[in-house]
Amino acid sequence: MTPLSFRFAARELRGGVRGFRIFLACLALGVAAIAAAGSTAEAFRRGLASQASEILGGDLALNVRGRAFDAKEQAILSREGRVSYAVASMAMAEAPSSERRLVELRGVNDAYPLAGQVTFKGAAAGVTTVQAAIAPPKAGGVDGALVEQALLDRLRLKVGDQFLAGNLPLQVNGVLLEEPDRLARGFALGPRVLTNIAAMQRGGFMTRGLPFGETARVALPPGASLAEAKARLHRDLGGLVRIRDREDAAPGIHRLIDQLEYFLGFIGLASLVAGGLGVFGAVSAYLEARKPVIATLKALGAEGQLVRDIYLIQIGLLAALGVAIGLAVGAAAPLVMGEIVKDKLPVPALFAVYPWPLAKAAAFGLLSAAAFSLAPLGRARSTPPASLFRSDLEGAFRIGPEIVGAVLAAAGLAAMAVVTAPTPLAAGIMIAGVAVSFGLLWALGWGSAVFAGKARAGARGPLRIGLANLAGPHSAARTASPAIGLGVALLACVVLIQSALLNQVAEVAPRTAPALVFTDIPGDRTGEFDAAVARAFGQPLTARNYLREPFVTGRITAVRGQPVDVSKLDRQDRWAYDSDITMSAIGAEPDGAGIEDGKWWPAAYAGPPLVALDSDVARGARIKVGDAITLSILGRDIQAKVAVLRKVDVGGFGASFPVVVTPDALAGAMLRQVAIAKASRA
């Protein structure tokens, strides 16, 4: 037999959902935004996963900096499967017309690529394959190369022309379009030029100590265990080689997708919270219209729980309908978008209907509906029949199961937002901000109603009537103020973020960032270089317009005596530990050091190695001042103590190295240097 509450609820629903249109719209819009954001992010994740081997260039990728793999290491790699090698370096390309452009120069061997394919167009006569396009020269010829169109445009070259990369002559044999491992390599400082490894050797780019790197990519035999192969290579090659597998082919892209999903999802969540007040108002208005029915039921002996259950069932069914509408829209939106922009996406995406993002959006929607609709039901349950016959449903909220349920639903909503966020701390701060804003706006609405009640005594005519309505028991001030305020705050937040980003790019960065960056300065010719820059500037060099420091790359391999286990670090913090990062050796404290903890060493310090660490890097492994860390630099391990934690401004004019060591830690190493300068266009 159908319970009595369900029978009454079904009869009431036969009258339609006219009073719940706002309720449905508020839920559907918020759920649709969250579902669309999650589904789009999942499409990109699945797309990256489906082409992981092509993005990485193989099943495993191993990197070394400042040197090439030696014969012993090559033998170890060849035991695991097919291996291709690629060497990368920055170079200055120069055309016969004297036009110049910084380029990313790569040399590959005959086995490249192991996965995917290189695409190019406009090939020279007789060039049909990548290896033919980048082949070593025949007698009297020059090495071939594939170059991006941007370089041809800058140097005013065409296919068949020659140019210099450093001191290496190259011939353009085609226009480079795509490389399968481009995403895994990340951002490039200049157009890409692809040639052969032998050319890199002839051009002097592989001289030990120069800022180049070699990458070996391994394609495992069918059925081979990726984890076992990776473990063997870790064991046999030690900690001086960085190893990535196809499951972590593009970590930077994954971080970007996570952040974008949360930002868009938070907009949807804020919409749900702002719309939740619409839910509250819709439920309250509906129950207000049903007062005669509720009074009659109670007068005939119906208990408060029965009345509550009748309307709880209705609201639950309508909430499910609103969530379902939102899920349908949220699932369809990425599919439509995918069809429109599928040929323009820089990242592979597999647009489909994915259950987990939809389930997460549904949970957010149902928790929001519960948080904002249970309180009015509690008031209807606890109000006596006599009050209802006097049209009084606006009594005070009393602690009961409905209020407890609403509080638990709100807590669950906040907890779920924090747990599913890529950065829980930032999510917690945003949730707290929304809660505080909600409270302040509600207080503003309540205060407005109180003020209107006091002010109406001195008013006359329509103004008195308006103030009386604003102060009366049916005033919407308490709910309209938070709803409108949060909605405007959400729009203002999005606009301000956009404006801040545009301002950073258009105004702040040009004022603070260096106008010129010089790389690969020989360490034994710094005096000549400084003099040349001073002559070009026509004025003395000062700390305000010129900065030159040693440059080296390395890795943090151990913290407090324990090897770094990247798998135990948060995904957003791994960048500083699973790859080489930039380092320098500086004596005196530089301008704008940004010290947050500790004290910089004296300019003439001589003693055990000390290190100044970027606070973001330190946070990843919970490093504090006084901790011991191990740095792998130029093929050797350096034990150092953390003396300084500092905030590095990567976009400013300063020593923006994540790691700085005392100069004597690298004594005897002829380090290349980098320099930055501020200058006018002239």
C-alpha positions as CSV (number, residue, x, y, z in Angstrom):
1,M,0.0,0.0,0.0
2,T,1.3,3.4,-0.9
3,P,2.2,5.5,2.2
4,L,-0.3,8.4,2.9
5,S,2.4,11.1,2.4
6,F,3.1,9.8,-1.2
7,R,-0.6,9.8,-2.1
8,F,-1.1,13.4,-0.9
9,A,2.1,14.5,-2.6
10,A,1.0,12.9,-5.9
11,R,-2.4,14.7,-5.7
12,E,-0.7,18.0,-5.1
13,L,1.7,17.6,-8.0
14,R,-1.2,17.1,-10.4
15,G,-1.7,20.8,-10.2
16,G,1.6,21.4,-12.1
17,V,4.9,23.0,-11.1
18,R,4.0,26.7,-11.7
19,G,5.3,27.8,-8.4
20,F,8.5,25.9,-8.8
21,R,9.8,27.3,-12.1
22,I,12.4,29.5,-10.4
23,F,13.3,26.5,-8.2
24,L,13.9,24.4,-11.3
25,A,15.8,27.2,-13.2
26,C,18.1,27.9,-10.2
27,L,19.0,24.2,-9.8
28,A,19.3,23.4,-13.5
29,L,21.7,26.4,-14.3
30,G,24.1,25.6,-11.5
31,V,24.2,21.9,-12.1
32,A,24.6,22.5,-15.9
33,A,27.6,24.8,-15.3
34,I,29.3,22.2,-13.0
35,A,28.5,19.3,-15.3
36,A,29.8,21.1,-18.4
37,A,33.0,22.1,-16.7
38,G,33.7,18.6,-15.4
39,S,32.7,16.9,-18.7
40,T,34.9,19.2,-20.7
41,A,37.9,18.7,-18.4
42,E,37.4,14.9,-18.5
43,A,37.3,15.0,-22.3
44,F,40.7,16.6,-22.4
45,R,42.1,14.1,-19.8
46,R,40.8,11.2,-21.8
47,G,42.2,12.7,-25.0
48,L,45.6,13.1,-23.4
49,A,45.4,9.6,-22.1
50,S,44.4,8.1,-25.4
51,Q,47.5,9.7,-27.1
52,A,49.9,9.4,-24.2
53,S,52.5,7.5,-26.1
54,E,52.4,9.9,-29.0
55,I,52.5,13.0,-26.7
56,L,55.5,11.6,-24.8
57,G,57.1,10.1,-28.0
58,G,57.2,6.6,-26.6
59,D,56.4,4.6,-23.4
60,L,59.3,6.2,-21.4
61,A,61.2,9.4,-21.8
62,L,64.6,9.9,-20.0
63,N,66.4,13.2,-19.8
64,V,69.9,14.4,-18.9
65,R,71.1,18.0,-18.9
66,G,74.5,19.4,-19.9
67,R,75.7,16.1,-21.4
68,A,74.6,13.2,-23.6
69,F,73.9,9.6,-22.7
70,D,77.1,7.6,-22.5
71,A,77.7,4.2,-24.1
72,K,76.9,2.3,-20.9
73,E,73.6,4.2,-20.4
74,Q,72.7,3.6,-24.1
75,A,73.3,-0.1,-23.6
76,I,71.0,-0.2,-20.6
77,L,68.3,1.6,-22.5
78,S,68.5,-0.6,-25.6
79,R,67.8,-3.7,-23.4
80,E,64.3,-2.3,-22.7
81,G,63.2,-1.8,-26.3
82,R,63.5,0.5,-29.3
83,V,65.2,3.8,-28.4
84,S,65.3,7.2,-30.2
85,Y,67.5,10.1,-29.1
86,A,66.9,13.9,-29.4
87,V,69.1,16.8,-28.4
88,A,67.6,20.2,-27.7
89,S,69.3,23.6,-27.4
90,M,68.6,27.3,-27.9
91,A,70.3,28.9,-30.9
92,M,70.3,32.2,-32.7
93,A,69.2,31.7,-36.3
94,E,70.6,34.2,-38.8
95,A,69.6,34.7,-42.5
96,P,71.8,36.0,-45.3
97,S,69.9,39.3,-44.9
98,S,71.3,39.5,-41.3
99,E,67.8,39.1,-39.8
100,R,68.1,37.1,-36.6
101,R,65.7,35.1,-34.3
102,L,66.1,32.9,-31.2
103,V,65.0,29.3,-32.1
104,E,64.6,26.0,-30.3
105,L,67.0,23.7,-32.2
106,R,66.5,19.9,-32.0
107,G,68.5,17.1,-33.5
108,V,67.1,13.6,-33.7
109,N,68.5,10.2,-34.7
110,D,67.1,7.9,-37.4
111,A,64.7,6.1,-35.0
112,Y,62.7,9.3,-34.4
113,P,59.7,9.3,-33.9
114,L,58.9,6.0,-32.1
115,A,55.2,7.0,-31.8
116,G,53.1,9.3,-33.9
117,Q,54.4,11.1,-36.9
118,V,56.1,14.4,-37.9
119,T,54.0,16.3,-40.4
120,F,55.4,19.0,-42.7
121,K,54.5,20.7,-46.0
122,G,56.2,22.4,-48.9
123,A,59.0,19.8,-49.0
124,A,61.9,20.3,-51.3
125,A,62.2,18.2,-54.4
126,G,62.8,14.5,-53.6
127,V,62.0,14.9,-49.9
128,T,59.2,12.5,-48.9
129,T,60.1,11.5,-45.3
130,V,61.3,13.2,-42.2
131,Q,64.7,11.5,-42.3
132,A,65.2,12.7,-45.9
133,A,64.3,16.2,-44.9
134,I,66.8,16.3,-42.0
135,A,69.5,14.1,-43.6
136,P,73.2,14.9,-43.0
137,P,74.9,16.6,-46.0
138,K,76.3,14.9,-49.0
139,A,79.7,16.0,-50.2
140,G,79.8,19.8,-50.3
141,G,76.3,20.2,-48.9
142,V,74.7,21.3,-45.7
143,D,72.5,19.6,-43.2
144,G,68.8,19.6,-43.9
145,A,66.2,21.0,-41.5
146,L,62.4,21.4,-41.0
147,V,61.5,24.8,-39.7
148,E,58.3,26.5,-38.5
149,Q,56.6,29.1,-40.7
150,A,57.1,31.8,-38.1
151,L,60.9,31.5,-38.6
152,L,60.6,31.7,-42.4
153,D,58.4,34.8,-42.1
154,R,60.8,36.5,-39.6
155,L,64.0,35.7,-41.6
156,R,62.3,36.2,-45.0
157,L,63.3,32.7,-46.1
158,K,61.6,30.0,-48.3
159,V,62.1,26.3,-48.8
160,G,65.5,25.6,-50.3
161,D,67.2,28.6,-48.7
162,Q,70.0,28.4,-46.2
163,F,70.6,30.0,-42.8
164,L,72.8,29.8,-39.8
165,A,71.9,28.3,-36.4
166,G,74.8,29.5,-34.3
167,N,77.7,28.6,-36.5
168,L,75.9,25.7,-38.1
169,P,74.7,26.1,-41.7
170,L,71.3,24.5,-42.4
171,Q,69.0,24.2,-45.4
172,V,65.3,24.6,-45.2
173,N,63.8,21.4,-46.7
174,G,60.2,21.9,-45.5
175,V,57.8,23.7,-43.2
176,L,57.4,21.9,-39.8
177,L,53.7,21.5,-38.8
178,E,53.5,19.0,-36.0
179,E,55.7,16.9,-33.8
180,P,54.1,14.0,-31.8
181,D,56.0,14.9,-28.6
182,R,55.5,18.7,-28.8
183,L,53.0,18.9,-25.9
184,A,55.3,16.9,-23.6
185,R,58.2,19.4,-24.2
186,G,56.1,22.4,-23.1
187,F,56.6,26.0,-23.9
188,A,59.2,27.1,-26.5
189,L,61.0,30.4,-26.5
190,G,61.2,30.5,-30.2
191,P,60.2,28.8,-33.5
192,R,61.2,25.1,-33.7
193,V,63.9,23.9,-36.0
194,L,64.3,20.1,-36.5
195,T,67.6,18.6,-37.8
196,N,69.8,15.5,-37.1
197,I,72.0,14.8,-34.1
198,A,75.2,14.8,-36.1
199,A,74.5,18.4,-37.1
200,M,74.2,19.3,-33.4
201,Q,77.6,17.8,-32.8
202,R,79.2,19.6,-35.7
203,G,77.7,22.9,-34.6
204,G,79.2,22.5,-31.1
205,F,75.9,22.5,-29.4
206,M,76.7,19.2,-27.5
207,T,79.9,20.5,-25.8
208,R,79.8,19.3,-22.2
209,G,78.8,22.1,-19.9
210,L,76.7,24.0,-22.4
211,P,72.9,24.4,-21.7
212,F,71.6,21.5,-23.8
213,G,69.7,18.4,-22.9
214,E,69.4,15.0,-24.5
215,T,66.2,12.9,-24.3
216,A,66.0,9.2,-24.9
217,R,62.6,7.8,-25.7
218,V,61.9,4.1,-25.2
219,A,59.2,2.0,-26.9
220,L,58.6,-1.1,-24.9
221,P,57.9,-4.5,-26.5
222,P,54.2,-5.5,-26.6
223,G,53.1,-6.8,-23.3
224,A,56.0,-5.5,-21.3
225,S,55.3,-4.0,-17.9
226,L,55.7,-0.2,-17.8
227,A,56.2,-0.1,-14.0
228,E,58.8,-2.9,-14.1
229,A,60.8,-1.3,-16.9
230,K,60.7,2.1,-15.1
231,A,61.9,0.5,-11.9
232,R,64.8,-1.3,-13.6
233,L,65.9,2.0,-15.3
234,H,65.7,3.8,-11.9
235,R,67.9,1.1,-10.4
236,D,70.4,0.9,-13.2
237,L,70.8,4.6,-14.1
238,G,70.6,6.1,-10.6
239,G,69.2,9.5,-9.7
240,L,71.0,11.5,-12.4
241,V,68.5,10.8,-15.1
242,R,64.9,12.1,-15.1
243,I,62.4,9.4,-16.1
244,R,58.8,10.0,-17.2
245,D,56.3,7.5,-18.5
246,R,53.3,7.7,-20.7
247,E,50.9,8.0,-17.7
248,D,52.5,11.4,-17.0
249,A,53.1,12.6,-20.5
250,A,52.1,16.2,-20.1
251,P,52.0,17.2,-16.4
252,G,51.8,20.9,-17.1
253,I,48.7,20.4,-19.3
254,H,47.1,18.3,-16.6
255,R,47.6,21.0,-14.0
256,L,46.1,23.6,-16.3
257,I,43.1,21.4,-17.0
258,D,42.6,20.8,-13.2
259,Q,42.7,24.5,-12.4
260,L,40.4,25.4,-15.3
261,E,37.9,22.8,-14.3
262,Y,37.8,24.1,-10.7
263,F,37.5,27.7,-11.8
264,L,34.6,27.0,-14.1
265,G,33.1,24.6,-11.6
266,F,33.4,27.2,-8.8
267,I,31.4,29.6,-10.9
268,G,28.7,27.0,-11.2
269,L,28.9,26.3,-7.4
270,A,28.6,30.0,-6.7
271,S,25.6,30.1,-9.1
272,L,24.0,27.3,-7.1
273,V,24.6,29.2,-3.8
274,A,23.1,32.4,-5.2
275,G,20.3,30.4,-6.8
276,G,19.8,28.6,-3.5
277,L,18.2,31.7,-2.2
278,G,15.8,31.5,-5.2
279,V,15.1,27.9,-4.1
280,F,14.5,29.1,-0.5
281,G,12.1,31.8,-1.8
282,A,10.3,29.5,-4.2
283,V,9.7,26.8,-1.5
284,S,8.6,29.5,1.0
285,A,6.2,31.0,-1.5
286,Y,4.8,27.7,-2.4
287,L,4.2,26.7,1.2
288,E,2.6,30.2,1.8
289,A,0.2,29.5,-1.0
290,R,-0.6,26.0,0.6
291,K,-1.4,27.4,4.0
292,P,-5.1,26.6,3.9
293,V,-4.3,23.0,2.9
294,I,-1.7,22.6,5.6
295,A,-4.0,24.2,8.3
296,T,-6.9,21.9,7.2
297,L,-4.6,18.8,7.4
298,K,-3.4,19.7,10.9
299,A,-6.9,20.6,12.1
300,L,-8.1,17.1,11.0
301,G,-5.3,15.5,13.0
302,A,-2.4,15.3,10.7
303,E,0.9,15.3,12.5
304,G,3.6,17.8,11.6
305,Q,5.8,15.0,10.3
306,L,3.2,14.0,7.8
307,V,2.8,17.6,6.5
308,R,6.5,17.9,6.2
309,D,6.8,14.6,4.3
310,I,4.1,15.5,1.9
311,Y,6.0,18.6,0.8
312,L,9.4,17.1,1.2
313,I,8.5,14.4,-1.3
314,Q,7.3,17.1,-3.8
315,I,10.4,19.2,-3.4
316,G,12.6,16.1,-3.6
317,L,11.0,15.0,-6.9
318,L,11.2,18.5,-8.3
319,A,14.8,18.8,-7.2
320,A,15.6,15.6,-9.0
321,L,13.9,17.0,-12.1
322,G,15.9,20.2,-11.9
323,V,19.1,18.3,-11.5
324,A,18.2,16.0,-14.4
325,I,17.6,19.0,-16.6
326,G,21.0,20.5,-15.6
327,L,22.8,17.2,-16.2
328,A,21.3,16.9,-19.7
329,V,22.4,20.4,-20.6
330,G,25.8,20.0,-19.0
331,A,26.4,16.7,-20.8
332,A,25.3,18.0,-24.1
333,A,27.2,21.3,-24.0
334,P,30.7,19.8,-24.4
335,L,29.5,17.5,-27.2
336,V,28.2,20.6,-29.1
337,M,31.3,22.5,-28.4
338,G,33.5,19.6,-29.5
339,E,31.8,19.5,-32.9
340,I,32.3,23.3,-33.4
341,V,36.0,23.6,-32.4
342,K,37.3,20.0,-32.8
343,D,39.7,21.1,-35.6
344,K,41.0,24.1,-33.6
345,L,42.0,22.5,-30.3
346,P,45.7,22.4,-29.4
347,V,45.1,19.5,-27.0
348,P,43.5,16.2,-28.0
349,A,40.0,15.7,-26.5
350,L,37.5,12.8,-26.5
351,F,34.1,14.4,-26.1
352,A,31.6,11.9,-24.7
353,V,29.2,11.5,-21.8
354,Y,31.3,10.7,-18.7
355,P,29.5,9.4,-15.5
356,W,31.8,10.8,-12.8
357,P,31.5,14.6,-13.7
358,L,27.8,14.2,-14.0
359,A,27.5,12.4,-10.6
360,K,29.6,15.1,-9.0
361,A,27.4,17.8,-10.4
362,A,24.2,15.9,-9.3
363,A,25.6,15.7,-5.8
364,F,26.3,19.4,-5.7
365,G,22.8,20.1,-7.0
366,L,21.0,17.8,-4.5
367,L,23.0,19.1,-1.5
368,S,22.2,22.7,-2.5
369,A,18.5,21.9,-2.8
370,A,18.5,20.3,0.6
371,A,20.5,23.1,2.2
372,F,18.0,25.8,1.1
373,S,14.6,24.0,1.1
374,L,14.6,22.1,4.4
375,A,14.3,25.2,6.7
376,P,10.9,26.3,5.3
377,L,9.6,22.8,5.6
378,G,10.6,22.8,9.3
379,R,8.7,26.0,9.9
380,A,5.6,24.5,8.2
381,R,5.9,21.3,10.4
382,S,6.2,23.2,13.7
383,T,3.6,25.9,13.1
384,P,0.3,25.1,14.9
385,P,-3.0,25.0,13.0
386,A,-4.4,28.1,14.7
387,S,-1.5,30.1,13.4
388,L,-2.1,28.8,9.9
389,F,-5.7,29.8,9.9
390,R,-4.6,33.3,10.8
391,S,-2.3,33.2,7.7
392,D,0.8,33.0,9.9
393,L,3.5,30.8,8.4
394,E,6.3,33.2,9.2
395,G,7.2,32.1,12.7
396,A,10.8,31.9,13.8
397,F,12.9,29.0,12.7
398,R,13.3,26.4,15.5
399,I,16.0,23.8,15.9
400,G,14.7,20.5,14.6
401,P,15.6,17.7,12.2
402,E,15.0,20.0,9.2
403,I,17.4,22.7,10.4
404,V,20.0,20.0,11.3
405,G,19.6,18.5,7.8
406,A,20.0,21.9,6.2
407,V,23.2,22.6,8.2
408,L,24.6,19.1,7.3
409,A,23.8,19.6,3.6
410,A,25.5,23.0,3.6
411,A,28.6,21.5,5.4
412,G,28.6,18.6,2.8
413,L,28.4,21.1,0.0
414,A,31.4,23.0,1.3
415,A,33.4,19.8,2.1
416,M,32.8,18.4,-1.3
417,A,33.9,21.6,-3.0
418,V,37.1,21.5,-1.0
419,V,37.8,17.8,-1.4
420,T,37.3,17.8,-5.2
421,A,39.5,20.9,-5.7
422,P,43.0,20.7,-7.1
423,T,44.2,23.2,-4.4
424,P,42.1,22.5,-1.2
425,L,43.5,25.5,0.6
426,A,42.5,27.9,-2.1
427,A,39.1,26.2,-2.3
428,G,38.6,26.5,1.5
429,I,39.4,30.2,1.3
430,M,36.9,30.7,-1.5
431,I,34.2,28.8,0.4
432,A,34.8,30.8,3.5
433,G,34.6,34.0,1.5
434,V,31.3,32.9,0.0
435,A,30.0,32.0,3.5
436,V,31.1,35.3,5.1
437,S,29.7,37.3,2.1
438,F,26.4,35.4,2.5
439,G,26.2,36.3,6.2
440,L,27.0,40.0,5.6
441,L,24.5,40.3,2.8
442,W,21.8,38.6,4.9
443,A,22.6,41.0,7.7
444,L,22.3,43.8,5.3
445,G,18.9,42.6,4.2
446,W,17.8,42.1,7.8
447,G,19.1,45.6,8.7
448,S,17.3,47.1,5.8
449,A,14.0,45.6,6.9
450,V,14.5,46.9,10.5
451,F,15.4,50.3,9.2
452,A,12.4,50.4,6.9
453,G,10.1,49.6,9.9
454,K,11.5,52.5,11.9
455,A,11.5,54.9,9.0
456,R,8.0,54.3,7.9
457,A,6.7,56.3,10.9
458,G,7.9,59.5,9.4
459,A,6.8,58.8,5.8
460,R,3.6,59.5,4.0
461,G,1.8,58.2,1.0
462,P,3.4,55.6,-1.4
463,L,6.7,55.9,0.4
464,R,5.1,54.8,3.7
465,I,3.4,51.8,1.9
466,G,6.7,50.8,0.3
467,L,8.6,50.9,3.6
468,A,5.8,49.0,5.3
469,N,6.0,46.2,2.7
470,L,9.8,46.2,3.0
471,A,9.6,45.8,6.8
472,G,6.6,43.4,6.8
473,P,6.7,39.7,7.5
474,H,6.6,38.8,3.8
475,S,9.5,41.1,2.9
476,A,12.0,39.7,0.4
477,A,14.8,41.9,1.7
478,R,16.5,39.1,3.7
479,T,16.7,36.8,0.7
480,A,16.9,39.3,-2.2
481,S,19.9,41.0,-0.7
482,P,22.1,37.9,-0.5
483,A,20.8,36.6,-3.9
484,I,21.4,39.8,-5.8
485,G,24.7,40.5,-3.9
486,L,26.2,37.1,-4.6
487,G,25.1,37.2,-8.2
488,V,26.7,40.6,-8.7
489,A,29.8,39.5,-6.8
490,L,30.2,36.5,-9.1
491,L,30.0,38.6,-12.2
492,A,32.3,41.1,-10.7
493,C,34.8,38.4,-9.8
494,V,34.9,37.0,-13.3
495,V,35.3,40.5,-14.9
496,L,38.0,41.6,-12.4
497,I,40.0,38.4,-13.0
498,Q,39.8,39.0,-16.7
499,S,40.8,42.6,-16.3
500,A,43.7,41.8,-14.0
501,L,45.1,39.2,-16.5
502,L,44.8,41.7,-19.4
503,N,46.4,44.4,-17.2
504,Q,49.2,42.1,-16.2
505,V,50.0,41.4,-19.9
506,A,49.4,44.8,-21.3
507,E,50.7,47.1,-18.5
508,V,52.4,45.5,-15.5
509,A,54.6,43.0,-17.3
510,P,56.1,45.6,-19.7
511,R,57.0,47.8,-16.7
512,T,58.5,45.1,-14.6
513,A,59.8,42.4,-16.9
514,P,63.2,42.7,-18.6
515,A,63.2,44.1,-22.2
516,L,66.2,42.0,-23.2
517,V,67.3,38.5,-22.1
518,F,70.8,37.3,-22.9
519,T,71.6,33.5,-22.6
520,D,74.6,31.3,-23.0
521,I,77.2,34.0,-22.0
522,P,80.7,32.4,-21.7
523,G,81.7,32.5,-18.0
524,D,85.3,33.5,-18.9
525,R,84.2,36.5,-21.0
526,T,81.7,38.3,-18.8
527,G,83.8,41.4,-18.6
528,E,83.8,41.8,-22.4
529,F,80.1,41.1,-22.5
530,D,79.3,43.7,-19.9
531,A,81.4,46.3,-21.7
532,A,79.6,45.5,-25.0
533,V,76.2,46.0,-23.4
534,A,77.3,49.2,-21.8
535,R,78.5,50.5,-25.2
536,A,75.2,49.6,-26.8
537,F,73.2,51.3,-24.0
538,G,75.3,54.4,-24.1
539,Q,75.2,54.7,-20.3
540,P,76.6,52.9,-17.3
541,L,75.1,49.6,-16.2
542,T,73.4,49.6,-12.8
543,A,71.4,47.2,-10.7
544,R,68.3,49.0,-11.8
545,N,68.8,48.3,-15.5
546,Y,71.1,45.3,-15.8
547,L,71.6,42.0,-14.0
548,R,73.9,39.1,-14.9
549,E,74.2,35.8,-12.9
550,P,75.6,32.2,-13.4
551,F,73.0,29.8,-14.8
552,V,72.9,26.0,-14.4
553,T,70.1,23.4,-14.2
554,G,69.8,20.6,-11.7
555,R,67.4,18.7,-9.5
556,I,66.5,18.3,-5.8
557,T,67.1,14.6,-5.3
558,A,66.8,14.3,-1.5
559,V,65.3,16.1,1.5
560,R,66.4,15.6,5.1
561,G,68.5,12.7,3.9
562,Q,65.6,10.8,2.2
563,P,65.3,10.5,-1.6
564,V,62.4,12.5,-3.0
565,D,59.4,10.3,-3.8
566,V,57.5,12.3,-6.4
567,S,54.4,10.1,-6.0
568,K,53.9,11.3,-2.5
569,L,53.9,15.0,-3.5
570,D,50.8,16.9,-4.6
571,R,50.5,17.0,-8.3
572,Q,50.8,20.8,-8.5
573,D,54.1,20.7,-6.5
574,R,55.9,18.0,-8.5
575,W,57.3,20.3,-11.2
576,A,60.2,21.2,-8.9
577,Y,61.2,17.6,-8.1
578,D,60.5,15.5,-11.2
579,S,62.4,17.7,-13.7
580,D,65.5,19.9,-13.9
581,I,64.9,23.4,-12.6
582,T,67.0,26.6,-13.0
583,M,69.7,27.4,-10.4
584,S,72.3,30.0,-9.8
585,A,75.3,30.8,-7.6
586,I,75.0,34.3,-6.0
587,G,77.1,35.9,-3.3
588,A,75.7,39.1,-1.9
589,E,71.9,39.4,-1.4
590,P,70.3,40.5,-4.6
591,D,67.9,43.4,-4.9
592,G,64.3,42.3,-4.3
593,A,65.3,39.0,-2.8
594,G,61.8,38.5,-1.4
595,I,63.1,36.8,1.8
596,E,60.2,35.3,3.9
597,D,62.3,33.3,6.4
598,G,66.0,33.0,7.2
599,K,68.9,35.3,6.5
600,W,71.0,35.7,3.3
601,W,74.7,34.7,3.7
602,P,77.5,37.3,3.6
603,A,78.9,38.3,0.2
604,A,82.3,36.7,1.0
605,Y,80.8,33.6,2.6
606,A,83.2,30.6,2.7
607,G,81.9,27.4,4.3
608,P,79.5,24.5,3.8
609,P,77.1,25.0,0.9
610,L,74.0,27.0,1.7
611,V,70.9,27.4,-0.4
612,A,68.1,29.9,-0.9
613,L,64.9,28.2,-2.0
614,D,61.7,29.4,-3.5
615,S,58.9,29.1,-0.9
616,D,56.6,27.4,-3.5
617,V,59.3,24.8,-4.1
618,A,59.8,24.4,-0.3
619,R,56.1,23.9,0.3
620,G,55.9,20.9,-2.0
621,A,58.3,18.8,0.2
622,R,57.6,20.7,3.5
623,I,61.1,22.1,3.6
624,K,62.0,24.7,6.2
625,V,65.0,26.8,7.1
626,G,67.7,24.6,8.5
627,D,66.8,21.4,6.6
628,A,69.4,19.6,4.6
629,I,68.7,18.9,0.9
630,T,70.7,17.2,-1.9
631,L,71.1,18.9,-5.2
632,S,72.2,17.1,-8.4
633,I,74.2,19.7,-10.4
634,L,76.5,19.0,-13.4
635,G,76.6,15.3,-12.6
636,R,77.5,15.5,-9.0
637,D,75.5,15.6,-5.7
638,I,75.9,18.6,-3.4
639,Q,74.7,18.5,0.2
640,A,73.4,21.9,1.2
641,K,71.5,23.5,4.1
642,V,68.5,25.7,3.5
643,A,69.4,29.2,4.8
644,V,66.7,31.2,3.1
645,L,63.1,30.8,1.9
646,R,62.0,33.5,-0.5
647,K,59.2,34.5,-2.8
648,V,60.4,34.5,-6.4
649,D,58.8,36.9,-8.8
650,V,59.2,35.1,-12.1
651,G,57.8,38.0,-14.1
652,G,59.8,40.7,-12.4
653,F,63.3,42.2,-12.9
654,G,65.4,40.2,-10.5
655,A,67.2,36.9,-9.7
656,S,64.2,34.7,-10.4
657,F,65.9,31.4,-9.8
658,P,64.0,28.8,-7.8
659,V,67.3,27.6,-6.3
660,V,70.3,29.8,-5.4
661,V,73.5,28.3,-3.8
662,T,76.6,29.9,-2.4
663,P,79.2,30.5,-5.0
664,D,81.9,28.3,-3.5
665,A,79.5,25.3,-3.8
666,L,80.2,25.4,-7.6
667,A,83.8,26.6,-7.4
668,G,85.8,25.4,-10.3
669,A,82.9,25.0,-12.7
670,M,83.0,27.4,-15.7
671,L,79.3,28.2,-15.7
672,R,77.5,29.9,-18.5
673,Q,75.7,33.0,-17.5
674,V,72.4,34.7,-18.3
675,A,71.7,38.5,-18.2
676,I,68.6,40.6,-18.3
677,A,68.3,44.3,-19.1
678,K,65.8,47.1,-19.2
679,A,66.0,49.3,-22.2
680,S,63.9,51.5,-24.5
681,R,62.9,50.2,-27.9
682,A,65.7,52.4,-29.4
